[in-house]
Amino acid sequence: MGARIKTSKTNSRGNLPARWNQSMQLNYGTPTLQLERGKGIEVWDVEGKKYLDFLGGIATNIMGHNNTKVAKAISEQAKTLSHISNFYAHAPGMELAEELIQMTGSSSARVFFCNSGAEANEAALKLSRLTGRKGVVAAKGAFHGRTMGALSLTGQPAKRNPFKPLLRNIRHVDYGDIKALKRAVSKRTAMVILEPIMGEAGVVVPPTGYLKAAREICDTKGALLVIDAVQTGMGRTGSWFGYEDEGITPDVITIAKGIGGGLPLGAMIALGNCSQLLQPGMHGTTFGGNPISCSAALAVIDQINDGNHLQLNKVKGALIRNLISPIIGVKEVRGRGLLIGIVLQSNQSKTVSEKLQQRGFLTNPAADNVIRIAPAFIVTEPQILKFVSAFNEVCEEVFRG
Ligand SMILES: Cc1ncc(COP(=O)(O)O)c(C=O)c1O
């Protein structure tokens, strides 16, 4: 048997593409960077170069890399119980469910744990079938995941088309258009699913009142309102799930990404009557809500509360928006809290993101003209200022030079 390759030297930039392409499928494209370690919002590549991570594992590492409390929670839990199946109860799982219920403000809420955002939305879709209805209304441009059910909800043709036929009875309407939503929802609609802000679509914020109107439309027709808070959730936008400003109560909330502080964890939270719809044996997953991921999540929630991060995320988000808005080449800065889409005046997001990476900043070109940033909540003002300065330099080069 050949020895397993362990040293980072063999993974240097020089042979990364070849090694990747000889072992991985093509779905992610070939990465240009191999990361080795991180601390806070800093990460280092295998050649020792440091980056400030303004993407945070796509809105996921909300307490940063190598967070001491999360690492401690994971290792302590691994020393006692790491996996026991869902035949048995465990303290971290129940404690976490209780925390999430409290965040919803509704004691009727009940939690189903899974491992990812797609699975959380699959669970919501299955739950909606138990109403006896089959129809679904979702938004054009929305992203709800890539498994066949979640992909059927996703409103992006490029991601859907290669995999057709998808589920039937799903209509996609213009996001933010109340009249279109009203026309699409009928007495046959089981659920309407909406992101509070469309993250993957390029951080698209709906007009004020949109979610409130969606709530009213769902109430009139008897459809469930599912809020996909996978990207907006866990305090990123300055509230726990991203819909609270509209003063609504959804029937279902789906979360993933940030909740596990970097570990795979998702949840489908059902409120009110629909919290009683799933019956024993109807749904499940082996790893969902395992003790280690739940312990990590509890360490994340404690730190969000102790650090007053909900409030601080709003302040930091406003600072970033105010400083980035006047920069040359920037058309608009969208988003709320620490979910931010920088809209450029032309389709140069890939170039800008690449140049930022060269300067030691990780971002994401979410659309041809949009740079998305979603840093960990622990990002500091000096780090924000460094990012803004690099962003300014890159834009000077791209848009003036
Ligand atoms: C709003 C939203 N829903 C669902 C998903 C899918 O989550 P996952 O990749 O964990 O399956 C994502 C991922 O980006 C998302 O942003």
The ligand as an SDF file (V2000), in Angstrom:
LIG
                    3D

 16 16  0  0  0  0  0  0  0  0999 V2000
  -30.9480   30.3250    1.7990 C   0  0  0  0  0  0  0  0  0  0  0  0
  -30.2950   28.9820    1.6370 C   0  0  0  0  0  0  0  0  0  0  0  0
  -31.0440   27.8800    1.7390 N   0  0  0  0  0  0  0  0  0  0  0  0
  -30.5120   26.6560    1.6110 C   0  0  0  0  0  0  0  0  0  0  0  0
  -29.1720   26.4930    1.3400 C   0  0  0  0  0  0  0  0  0  0  0  0
  -28.5840   25.1350    1.1850 C   0  0  0  0  0  0  0  0  0  0  0  0
  -27.7900   24.8170    2.2760 O   0  0  0  0  0  0  0  0  0  0  0  0
  -26.7460   23.6140    2.2120 P   0  0  0  0  0  0  0  0  0  0  0  0
  -25.6900   23.9860    1.2600 O   0  0  0  0  0  0  0  0  0  0  0  0
  -26.2790   23.4790    3.6250 O   0  0  0  0  0  0  0  0  0  0  0  0
  -27.5080   22.4190    1.7610 O   0  0  0  0  0  0  0  0  0  0  0  0
  -28.3470   27.6220    1.2280 C   0  0  0  0  0  0  0  0  0  0  0  0
  -26.9150   27.5040    0.9400 C   0  0  0  0  0  0  0  0  0  0  0  0
  -26.2610   28.4020    0.5040 O   0  0  0  0  0  0  0  0  0  0  0  0
  -28.9340   28.9080    1.3740 C   0  0  0  0  0  0  0  0  0  0  0  0
  -28.2020   30.0230    1.2660 O   0  0  0  0  0  0  0  0  0  0  0  0
  1  2  1  0
  2  3  1  0
  2 15  2  0
  3  4  2  0
  4  5  1  0
  5  6  1  0
  5 12  2  0
  6  7  1  0
  7  8  1  0
  8  9  2  0
  8 10  1  0
  8 11  1  0
 12 13  1  0
 12 15  1  0
 13 14  2  0
 15 16  1  0
M  END
$$$$
